[in-house]
């Protein structure tokens, strides 16, 4: 460990304040240490973002190789998504209590091990079990990313760090299906689909090795003990909501799905009551409820939820539109993802340079750009229809991606920038949970607003019409996000 890094670590952990007093702000780490910290934690975030979507294009090969049924294939995806969503709040609080570096390294190590188990799984049962473990590890790992950035970077550089985080998170989810298709088709060393998981091994090992040497430690010295009852209630409530959202469409939305969601809302209401009682009892609830008194945090969390919903509705429908509606090959459809990714990178870089001065106006402009472009996309689809080629289908996504990049990059900074350092892990867990709940809700709504209009196996004009109609839901969500962002800070503190 270098002298600079050791000094940063000591600053974060020495001289604890008395119980009940606010934790001192962590001194900014030296530039070299911050750069290494940024690289390590963003690498871990990229692994998570990719693994959430990389299986999409590999599922047919997994079925052919392992004999997985349709239900098993659905659980290969859902096992990761559900476990990840359920554990984020607890993962964030674990970092506050026991050290963000310690929990990050443990989560990354288990994530890497579970990726190996996924890659060597001989049947669907082991693969699903390994995906559950992988999702649980990601739930411990990911909240520490934002929390570590929050306490490591000062206000002058935090916006850029958060902007890179938002870019990595967005790009990973978009590039994941493309990477899954490329690696599966390449059949590296005759392994077929398995490299989509095995690629995590060298990346995860490098993140653990560098993290042990270079990451600063930080945690909330004023925190009490863990809240097992709160952990159980929060996970149960989220499970009762996300499980029917994830599985309901496959079963035609039977009555039990709505009963489960209603029960989930009741459990979460009980969770809030329990958290208030825990706060009065010993001051150590699982969720720091005082975070919601901040207008920026509450509105930013709602905006992030809507952003996840938008992603869940749009990208799956768009893939089906390009392949089933326009008849493009997977390779041709991948061009659209590449164009969208380039747009997101451009929008993110612009946002990072403007957000300090212009604050919420930056993501609001991105929402307006994306909404106007999608409205034009709707007109193009309804007038040209199946005659659209690869260029016409992909080109508008440059502007859409640019707008989404302007939203995703600064949103974390505008939401979490004023959160006290001692609550960074809890706030990060809630922020990421909002994303996952939004994606689950958006995926469920895709069944309602897209699949019900085309039926099973229908191609051509019916798919195009359904996709064009679904765009109005996305445009409406972007407009609602623009209104919610009016409650975000006008500019960052540095600005």
C-alpha positions as a Python dict, from the first residue, in 0.01 Angstrom:
ca = {
    (1, 'X'): (0, 0, 0),
    (2, 'X'): (135, 340, -93),
    (3, 'X'): (189, 612, 166),
    (4, 'X'): (-83, 828, 5),
    (5, 'X'): (-339, 550, 10),
    (6, 'X'): (-253, 455, 366),
    (7, 'X'): (-297, 817, 469),
    (8, 'X'): (-641, 830, 304),
    (9, 'X'): (-743, 509, 479),
    (10, 'X'): (-632, 636, 816),
    (11, 'X'): (-826, 957, 768),
    (12, 'X'): (-1141, 758, 711),
    (13, 'X'): (-1111, 533, 1016),
    (14, 'X'): (-911, 701, 1291),
    (15, 'X'): (-1027, 928, 1575),
    (16, 'X'): (-1385, 806, 1601),
    (17, 'X'): (-1632, 1061, 1735),
    (18, 'X'): (-1831, 1007, 2048),
    (19, 'X'): (-2156, 816, 2015),
    (20, 'X'): (-2433, 1034, 1880),
    (21, 'X'): (-2199, 1298, 1735),
    (22, 'X'): (-2174, 1341, 1361),
    (23, 'X'): (-1893, 1160, 1186),
    (24, 'X'): (-1620, 1384, 1052),
    (25, 'X'): (-1604, 1436, 679),
    (26, 'X'): (-1338, 1230, 510),
    (27, 'X'): (-1045, 1428, 374),
    (28, 'X'): (-1011, 1409, -4),
    (29, 'X'): (-778, 1131, -115),
    (30, 'X'): (-473, 1214, -329),
    (31, 'X'): (-535, 1224, -704),
    (32, 'X'): (-355, 897, -785),
    (33, 'X'): (-538, 707, -510),
    (34, 'X'): (-871, 850, -626),
    (35, 'X'): (-803, 744, -984),
    (36, 'X'): (-730, 386, -876),
    (37, 'X'): (-1037, 385, -651),
    (38, 'X'): (-1252, 506, -939),
    (39, 'X'): (-1117, 238, -1174),
    (40, 'X'): (-1167, -45, -923),
    (41, 'X'): (-1522, 36, -816),
    (42, 'X'): (-1642, 119, -1167),
    (43, 'X'): (-1500, -211, -1292),
    (44, 'X'): (-1713, -388, -1033),
    (45, 'X'): (-2019, -186, -1134),
    (46, 'X'): (-1958, -275, -1499),
    (47, 'X'): (-1950, -647, -1414),
    (48, 'X'): (-2285, -614, -1240),
    (49, 'X'): (-2443, -410, -1520),
    (50, 'X'): (-2328, -658, -1783),
    (51, 'X'): (-2436, -966, -1590),
    (52, 'X'): (-2786, -829, -1549),
    (53, 'X'): (-2846, -843, -1925),
    (54, 'X'): (-2568, -1051, -2083),
    (55, 'X'): (-2774, -1372, -2064),
    (56, 'X'): (-3053, -1245, -2291),
    (57, 'X'): (-2891, -1336, -2621),
    (58, 'X'): (-2728, -1651, -2480),
    (59, 'X'): (-3046, -1816, -2352),
    (60, 'X'): (-3112, -2024, -2668),
    (61, 'X'): (-2760, -2169, -2650),
    (62, 'X'): (-2797, -2234, -2276),
    (63, 'X'): (-3122, -2422, -2342),
    (64, 'X'): (-2965, -2632, -2617),
    (65, 'X'): (-2658, -2717, -2407),
    (66, 'X'): (-2819, -2780, -2067),
    (67, 'X'): (-3168, -2893, -2160),
    (68, 'X'): (-3322, -2605, -1965),
    (69, 'X'): (-3697, -2565, -1996),
    (70, 'X'): (-3866, -2233, -2071),
    (71, 'X'): (-3939, -2188, -1700),
    (72, 'X'): (-3576, -2261, -1610),
    (73, 'X'): (-3454, -2008, -1866),
    (74, 'X'): (-3675, -1744, -1711),
    (75, 'X'): (-3533, -1822, -1367),
    (76, 'X'): (-3174, -1801, -1495),
    (77, 'X'): (-3246, -1433, -1554),
    (78, 'X'): (-3490, -1373, -1268),
    (79, 'X'): (-3273, -1542, -1002),
    (80, 'X'): (-3006, -1276, -1044),
    (81, 'X'): (-3240, -979, -1079),
    (82, 'X'): (-3458, -1069, -781),
    (83, 'X'): (-3176, -1154, -541),
    (84, 'X'): (-2991, -839, -639),
    (85, 'X'): (-3296, -617, -584),
    (86, 'X'): (-3384, -777, -249),
    (87, 'X'): (-3038, -734, -99),
    (88, 'X'): (-2943, -380, -199),
    (89, 'X'): (-3084, -201, 107),
    (90, 'X'): (-2914, -447, 343),
    (91, 'X'): (-2592, -436, 141),
    (92, 'X'): (-2576, -59, 166),
    (93, 'X'): (-2629, -63, 540),
    (94, 'X'): (-2368, -337, 590),
    (95, 'X'): (-2113, -102, 434),
    (96, 'X'): (-2211, 179, 670),
    (97, 'X'): (-2179, -51, 972),
    (98, 'X'): (-1880, -273, 897),
    (99, 'X'): (-1678, -80, 641),
    (100, 'X'): (-1745, -12, 273),
    (101, 'X'): (-1407, -144, 159),
    (102, 'X'): (-1451, -467, 356),
    (103, 'X'): (-1802, -536, 223),
    (104, 'X'): (-1703, -435, -131),
    (105, 'X'): (-1410, -678, -135),
    (106, 'X'): (-1617, -960, 13),
    (107, 'X'): (-1897, -902, -236),
    (108, 'X'): (-1658, -883, -531),
    (109, 'X'): (-1480, -1204, -428),
    (110, 'X'): (-1807, -1397, -395),
    (111, 'X'): (-1933, -1247, -722),
    (112, 'X'): (-1620, -1372, -898),
    (113, 'X'): (-1652, -1718, -744),
    (114, 'X'): (-2020, -1742, -837),
    (115, 'X'): (-1934, -1637, -1194),
    (116, 'X'): (-1701, -1939, -1208),
    (117, 'X'): (-1984, -2161, -1083),
    (118, 'X'): (-2213, -2020, -1353),
    (119, 'X'): (-1950, -2088, -1618),
    (120, 'X'): (-1896, -2452, -1520),
    (121, 'X'): (-2259, -2539, -1443),
    (122, 'X'): (-2360, -2861, -1614),
    (123, 'X'): (-2735, -2817, -1572),
    (124, 'X'): (-2997, -2548, -1518),
    (125, 'X'): (-3038, -2619, -1146),
    (126, 'X'): (-2676, -2541, -1061),
    (127, 'X'): (-2679, -2242, -1295),
    (128, 'X'): (-2987, -2096, -1124),
    (129, 'X'): (-2834, -2154, -779),
    (130, 'X'): (-2511, -1986, -890),
    (131, 'X'): (-2710, -1691, -1027),
    (132, 'X'): (-2880, -1653, -687),
    (133, 'X'): (-2537, -1638, -520),
    (134, 'X'): (-2414, -1397, -786),
    (135, 'X'): (-2710, -1164, -728),
    (136, 'X'): (-2659, -1170, -351),
    (137, 'X'): (-2290, -1086, -395),
    (138, 'X'): (-2375, -800, -630),
    (139, 'X'): (-2619, -665, -370),
    (140, 'X'): (-2327, -641, -124),
    (141, 'X'): (-2082, -506, -382),
    (142, 'X'): (-2276, -244, -576),
    (143, 'X'): (-2398, -10, -296),
    (144, 'X'): (-2037, 35, -188),
    (145, 'X'): (-1952, 176, -530),
    (146, 'X'): (-2156, 495, -499),
    (147, 'X'): (-2085, 517, -127),
    (148, 'X'): (-1709, 493, -181),
    (149, 'X'): (-1720, 756, -454),
    (150, 'X'): (-1928, 980, -230),
    (151, 'X'): (-1683, 976, 62),
    (152, 'X'): (-1361, 963, -144),
    (153, 'X'): (-1414, 1250, -388),
    (154, 'X'): (-1454, 1612, -288),
    (155, 'X'): (-1730, 1830, -429),
    (156, 'X'): (-1508, 1956, -709),
    (157, 'X'): (-1453, 1611, -859),
    (158, 'X'): (-1754, 1414, -732),
    (159, 'X'): (-1979, 1517, -1021),
    (160, 'X'): (-1741, 1366, -1276),
    (161, 'X'): (-1702, 1048, -1070),
    (162, 'X'): (-2079, 1010, -1037),
    (163, 'X'): (-2115, 1091, -1405),
    (164, 'X'): (-1880, 807, -1496),
    (165, 'X'): (-2078, 579, -1266),
    (166, 'X'): (-2403, 666, -1443),
    (167, 'X'): (-2239, 613, -1781),
    (168, 'X'): (-2100, 272, -1686),
    (169, 'X'): (-2433, 161, -1540),
    (170, 'X'): (-2627, 264, -1852),
    (171, 'X'): (-2375, 135, -2104),
    (172, 'X'): (-2337, -198, -1927),
    (173, 'X'): (-2708, -272, -1950),
    (174, 'X'): (-2717, -171, -2317),
    (175, 'X'): (-2398, -348, -2423),
    (176, 'X'): (-2474, -665, -2223),
    (177, 'X'): (-2698, -831, -2485),
    (178, 'X'): (-2449, -745, -2760),
    (179, 'X'): (-2156, -890, -2563),
    (180, 'X'): (-2358, -1200, -2482),
    (181, 'X'): (-2433, -1259, -2849),
    (182, 'X'): (-2074, -1197, -2960),
    (183, 'X'): (-1916, -1425, -2699),
    (184, 'X'): (-2169, -1702, -2756),
    (185, 'X'): (-2130, -1690, -3134),
    (186, 'X'): (-1750, -1678, -3107),
    (187, 'X'): (-1756, -2013, -2919),
    (188, 'X'): (-1419, -1940, -2755),
    (189, 'X'): (-1224, -2261, -2688),
    (190, 'X'): (-1539, -2454, -2772),
    (191, 'X'): (-1707, -2326, -2454),
    (192, 'X'): (-2018, -2189, -2624),
    (193, 'X'): (-2214, -1959, -2388),
    (194, 'X'): (-1991, -2011, -2084),
    (195, 'X'): (-1745, -1722, -2151),
    (196, 'X'): (-2026, -1472, -2078),
    (197, 'X'): (-1967, -1562, -1712),
    (198, 'X'): (-1603, -1674, -1716),
    (199, 'X'): (-1494, -1333, -1848),
    (200, 'X'): (-1562, -1203, -1496),
    (201, 'X'): (-1279, -1412, -1346),
    (202, 'X'): (-976, -1203, -1447),
    (203, 'X'): (-1172, -881, -1400),
    (204, 'X'): (-1297, -976, -1054),
    (205, 'X'): (-958, -1103, -936),
    (206, 'X'): (-793, -780, -1051),
    (207, 'X'): (-1059, -573, -871),
    (208, 'X'): (-1004, -765, -545),
    (209, 'X'): (-624, -743, -563),
    (210, 'X'): (-619, -372, -642),
    (211, 'X'): (-900, -305, -398),
    (212, 'X'): (-712, -467, -110),
    (213, 'X'): (-410, -249, -182),
    (214, 'X'): (-567, 81, -276),
    (215, 'X'): (-928, 131, -161),
    (216, 'X'): (-975, 356, 143),
    (217, 'X'): (-1193, 228, 426),
    (218, 'X'): (-1486, 427, 557),
    (219, 'X'): (-1798, 363, 762),
    (220, 'X'): (-2049, 529, 992),
    (221, 'X'): (-1888, 544, 1336),
    (222, 'X'): (-2217, 661, 1490),
    (223, 'X'): (-2414, 359, 1365),
    (224, 'X'): (-2547, 103, 1611),
    (225, 'X'): (-2608, -262, 1534),
    (226, 'X'): (-2758, -452, 1244),
    (227, 'X'): (-3137, -471, 1221),
    (228, 'X'): (-3229, -836, 1138),
    (229, 'X'): (-3605, -779, 1160),
    (230, 'X'): (-3578, -480, 929),
    (231, 'X'): (-3370, -687, 686),
    (232, 'X'): (-3634, -960, 683),
    (233, 'X'): (-3930, -725, 639),
    (234, 'X'): (-3768, -519, 365),
    (235, 'X'): (-3662, -828, 170),
    (236, 'X'): (-4002, -995, 211),
    (237, 'X'): (-4191, -684, 104),
    (238, 'X'): (-3972, -634, -203),
    (239, 'X'): (-3996, -1004, -293),
    (240, 'X'): (-4376, -997, -276),
    (241, 'X'): (-4375, -703, -518),
    (242, 'X'): (-4093, -790, -759),
    (243, 'X'): (-4169, -1162, -795),
    (244, 'X'): (-4517, -1117, -946),
    (245, 'X'): (-4388, -827, -1156),
    (246, 'X'): (-4118, -1054, -1294),
    (247, 'X'): (-4324, -1370, -1340),
    (248, 'X'): (-4681, -1243, -1380),
    (249, 'X'): (-4672, -1179, -1753),
    (250, 'X'): (-4556, -1534, -1824),
    (251, 'X'): (-4864, -1669, -1644),
    (252, 'X'): (-5120, -1421, -1781),
    (253, 'X'): (-5147, -1210, -1464),
    (254, 'X'): (-5356, -1445, -1247),
    (255, 'X'): (-5519, -1324, -925),
    (256, 'X'): (-5228, -1441, -707),
    (257, 'X'): (-4994, -1187, -867),
    (258, 'X'): (-5210, -894, -755),
    (259, 'X'): (-5265, -1050, -413),
    (260, 'X'): (-4888, -1083, -368),
    (261, 'X'): (-4825, -722, -467),
    (262, 'X'): (-5093, -601, -225),
    (263, 'X'): (-4938, -813, 50),
    (264, 'X'): (-4598, -667, -38),
    (265, 'X'): (-4727, -313, 8),
    (266, 'X'): (-4869, -411, 348),
    (267, 'X'): (-4538, -567, 455),
    (268, 'X'): (-4346, -255, 347),
    (269, 'X'): (-4590, -41, 545),
    (270, 'X'): (-4517, -262, 846),
    (271, 'X'): (-4147, -223, 770),
    (272, 'X'): (-4174, 157, 792),
    (273, 'X'): (-4355, 131, 1127),
    (274, 'X'): (-4086, -107, 1254),
    (275, 'X'): (-3812, 130, 1135),
    (276, 'X'): (-3962, 421, 1326),
    (277, 'X'): (-3983, 206, 1639),
    (278, 'X'): (-3623, 90, 1590),
    (279, 'X'): (-3510, 450, 1554),
    (280, 'X'): (-3678, 547, 1882),
    (281, 'X'): (-3540, 237, 2057),
    (282, 'X'): (-3168, 251, 1976),
    (283, 'X'): (-3119, 484, 1681),
    (284, 'X'): (-2997, 211, 1441),
    (285, 'X'): (-3268, 131, 1184),
    (286, 'X'): (-3186, -46, 859),
    (287, 'X'): (-3304, 253, 654),
    (288, 'X'): (-3211, 605, 758),
    (289, 'X'): (-3556, 758, 728),
    (290, 'X'): (-3423, 1111, 771),
    (291, 'X'): (-3280, 1081, 419),
    (292, 'X'): (-3630, 1123, 279),
    (293, 'X'): (-3667, 1464, 440),
    (294, 'X'): (-3422, 1594, 182),
    (295, 'X'): (-3609, 1715, -125),
    (296, 'X'): (-3320, 1633, -359),
    (297, 'X'): (-3293, 1273, -235),
    (298, 'X'): (-3666, 1198, -249),
    (299, 'X'): (-3720, 1350, -593),
    (300, 'X'): (-3399, 1195, -725),
    (301, 'X'): (-3504, 852, -598),
    (302, 'X'): (-3843, 888, -769),
    (303, 'X'): (-3672, 999, -1090),
    (304, 'X'): (-3437, 700, -1077),
    (305, 'X'): (-3736, 470, -1031),
    (306, 'X'): (-3897, 622, -1340),
    (307, 'X'): (-3567, 592, -1530),
    (308, 'X'): (-3553, 220, -1451),
    (309, 'X'): (-3918, 183, -1558),
    (310, 'X'): (-3841, 357, -1887),
    (311, 'X'): (-3548, 124, -1952),
    (312, 'X'): (-3758, -182, -1871),
    (313, 'X'): (-4032, -79, -2113),
    (314, 'X'): (-3825, 52, -2402),
    (315, 'X'): (-3522, -167, -2465),
    (316, 'X'): (-3693, -507, -2471),
    (317, 'X'): (-3967, -374, -2700),
    (318, 'X'): (-3707, -210, -2923),
    (319, 'X'): (-3513, -535, -2968),
    (320, 'X'): (-3831, -720, -3065),
    (321, 'X'): (-3929, -438, -3300),
    (322, 'X'): (-3598, -453, -3486),
    (323, 'X'): (-3582, -832, -3513),
    (324, 'X'): (-3947, -944, -3525),
    (325, 'X'): (-4093, -630, -3677),
    (326, 'X'): (-3828, -523, -3928),
    (327, 'X'): (-3672, -867, -3980),
    (328, 'X'): (-3317, -753, -3895),
    (329, 'X'): (-3061, -1013, -3797),
    (330, 'X'): (-2918, -1007, -3441),
    (331, 'X'): (-2599, -854, -3583),
    (332, 'X'): (-2791, -580, -3760),
    (333, 'X'): (-2997, -513, -3449),
    (334, 'X'): (-2674, -486, -3249),
    (335, 'X'): (-2583, -183, -3461),
    (336, 'X'): (-2868, 2, -3291),
    (337, 'X'): (-2725, -79, -2949),
    (338, 'X'): (-2382, 44, -3055),
    (339, 'X'): (-2530, 370, -3183),
    (340, 'X'): (-2730, 416, -2862),
    (341, 'X'): (-2417, 348, -2658),
    (342, 'X'): (-2217, 608, -2848),
    (343, 'X'): (-2496, 857, -2791),
    (344, 'X'): (-2504, 781, -2419),
    (345, 'X'): (-2130, 833, -2388),
    (346, 'X'): (-2155, 1168, -2566),
    (347, 'X'): (-2450, 1280, -2353),
    (348, 'X'): (-2276, 1171, -2034),
    (349, 'X'): (-1957, 1362, -2112),
    (350, 'X'): (-2155, 1676, -2195),
    (351, 'X'): (-2359, 1642, -1877),
    (352, 'X'): (-2049, 1605, -1661),
    (353, 'X'): (-1910, 1932, -1796),
    (354, 'X'): (-2235, 2125, -1748),
    (355, 'X'): (-2400, 1990, -1434),
    (356, 'X'): (-2192, 2185, -1181),
    (357, 'X'): (-2312, 2515, -1328),
    (358, 'X'): (-2657, 2424, -1457),
    (359, 'X'): (-2766, 2148, -1218),
    (360, 'X'): (-3108, 1997, -1286),
    (361, 'X'): (-3143, 2178, -1619),
    (362, 'X'): (-2897, 1928, -1771),
    (363, 'X'): (-3098, 1607, -1715),
    (364, 'X'): (-3419, 1797, -1791),
    (365, 'X'): (-3277, 1893, -2130),
    (366, 'X'): (-3180, 1530, -2185),
    (367, 'X'): (-3535, 1414, -2106),
    (368, 'X'): (-3675, 1670, -2352),
    (369, 'X'): (-3433, 1565, -2627),
    (370, 'X'): (-3512, 1195, -2581),
    (371, 'X'): (-3888, 1261, -2572),
    (372, 'X'): (-3886, 1472, -2889),
    (373, 'X'): (-3669, 1218, -3072),
    (374, 'X'): (-3895, 927, -2975),
    (375, 'X'): (-4199, 1123, -3091),
    (376, 'X'): (-4025, 1164, -3427),
    (377, 'X'): (-3935, 793, -3420),
    (378, 'X'): (-4304, 714, -3379),
    (379, 'X'): (-4383, 918, -3691),
    (380, 'X'): (-4108, 740, -3885),
    (381, 'X'): (-4237, 396, -3788),
    (382, 'X'): (-4599, 472, -3872),
    (383, 'X'): (-4512, 620, -4212),
    (384, 'X'): (-4235, 386, -4329),
    (385, 'X'): (-4319, 68, -4134),
    (386, 'X'): (-4144, -251, -4233),
    (387, 'X'): (-3955, -67, -4507),
    (388, 'X'): (-3716, 76, -4250),
    (389, 'X'): (-3363, -55, -4287),
    (390, 'X'): (-3084, -83, -4034),
    (391, 'X'): (-2973, 280, -4075),
    (392, 'X'): (-3321, 427, -4034),
    (393, 'X'): (-3392, 208, -3730),
    (394, 'X'): (-3061, 283, -3561),
    (395, 'X'): (-2988, 648, -3646),
    (396, 'X'): (-3249, 808, -3416),
    (397, 'X'): (-3098, 616, -3126),
    (398, 'X'): (-2793, 841, -3135),
    (399, 'X'): (-3008, 1132, -3014),
    (400, 'X'): (-3213, 911, -2780),
    (401, 'X'): (-2895, 773, -2625),
    (402, 'X'): (-2751, 1124, -2601),
    (403, 'X'): (-3056, 1238, -2406),
    (404, 'X'): (-3053, 934, -2177),
    (405, 'X'): (-2681, 989, -2112),
    (406, 'X'): (-2758, 1348, -2007),
    (407, 'X'): (-3005, 1205, -1753),
    (408, 'X'): (-2816, 905, -1616),
    (409, 'X'): (-2475, 1066, -1573),
    (410, 'X'): (-2564, 1355, -1337),
    (411, 'X'): (-2862, 1198, -1159),
    (412, 'X'): (-2660, 1020, -890),
    (413, 'X'): (-2469, 1339, -805),
    (414, 'X'): (-2784, 1553, -790),
    (415, 'X'): (-2958, 1293, -572),
    (416, 'X'): (-2678, 1191, -337),
    (417, 'X'): (-2446, 1491, -344),
    (418, 'X'): (-2584, 1639, -20),
    (419, 'X'): (-2625, 1312, 170),
    (420, 'X'): (-2403, 1302, 485),
    (421, 'X'): (-2100, 1077, 442),
    (422, 'X'): (-2203, 854, 731),
    (423, 'X'): (-2526, 758, 547),
    (424, 'X'): (-2368, 708, 204),
    (425, 'X'): (-2413, 330, 202),
    (426, 'X'): (-2779, 339, 302),
    (427, 'X'): (-2853, 610, 47),
    (428, 'X'): (-2668, 419, -227),
    (429, 'X'): (-2861, 101, -149),
    (430, 'X'): (-3193, 286, -176),
    (431, 'X'): (-3085, 455, -500),
    (432, 'X'): (-2995, 124, -663),
    (433, 'X'): (-3311, -41, -529),
    (434, 'X'): (-3515, 229, -703),
    (435, 'X'): (-3347, 138, -1030),
    (436, 'X'): (-3418, -234, -994),
    (437, 'X'): (-3780, -183, -889),
    (438, 'X'): (-3830, 46, -1186),
    (439, 'X'): (-3685, -211, -1428),
    (440, 'X'): (-3908, -484, -1281),
    (441, 'X'): (-4214, -262, -1313),
    (442, 'X'): (-4116, -159, -1666),
    (443, 'X'): (-4066, -521, -1772),
    (444, 'X'): (-4410, -606, -1633),
    (445, 'X'): (-4568, -313, -1815),
    (446, 'X'): (-4407, -434, -2138),
    (447, 'X'): (-4633, -737, -2118),
    (448, 'X'): (-4938, -514, -2085),
    (449, 'X'): (-4858, -246, -2342),
    (450, 'X'): (-4666, -453, -2599),
    (451, 'X'): (-4717, -830, -2590),
    (452, 'X'): (-5094, -820, -2543),
    (453, 'X'): (-5125, -638, -2875),
    (454, 'X'): (-4922, -880, -3088),
    (455, 'X'): (-4986, -1229, -2948),
    (456, 'X'): (-4730, -1509, -2959),
    (457, 'X'): (-4498, -1543, -3255),
    (458, 'X'): (-4650, -1262, -3464),
    (459, 'X'): (-4412, -1070, -3685),
    (460, 'X'): (-4430, -772, -3917),
    (461, 'X'): (-4678, -483, -3903),
    (462, 'X'): (-4848, -590, -3577),
    (463, 'X'): (-4514, -571, -3393),
    (464, 'X'): (-4439, -232, -3546),
    (465, 'X'): (-4777, -95, -3442),
    (466, 'X'): (-4741, -226, -3087),
    (467, 'X'): (-4392, -77, -3056),
    (468, 'X'): (-4502, 258, -3197),
    (469, 'X'): (-4789, 273, -2947),
    (470, 'X'): (-4556, 182, -2659),
    (471, 'X'): (-4337, 481, -2740),
    (472, 'X'): (-4604, 716, -2608),
    (473, 'X'): (-4569, 553, -2265),
    (474, 'X'): (-4195, 614, -2279),
    (475, 'X'): (-4244, 975, -2387),
    (476, 'X'): (-4493, 1025, -2104),
    (477, 'X'): (-4243, 882, -1854),
    (478, 'X'): (-3973, 1120, -1979),
    (479, 'X'): (-4208, 1417, -1935),
    (480, 'X'): (-4293, 1301, -1581),
    (481, 'X'): (-3922, 1268, -1507),
    (482, 'X'): (-3866, 1625, -1626),
    (483, 'X'): (-4129, 1743, -1379),
    (484, 'X'): (-3982, 1539, -1092),
    (485, 'X'): (-3636, 1678, -1164),
    (486, 'X'): (-3768, 2027, -1097),
    (487, 'X'): (-3718, 1940, -728),
    (488, 'X'): (-3349, 1859, -776),
    (489, 'X'): (-3083, 2123, -695),
    (490, 'X'): (-3054, 2408, -942),
    (491, 'X'): (-2680, 2348, -940),
    (492, 'X'): (-2431, 2142, -744),
    (493, 'X'): (-2258, 2303, -448),
    (494, 'X'): (-1942, 2349, -650),
    (495, 'X'): (-2142, 2519, -924),
}
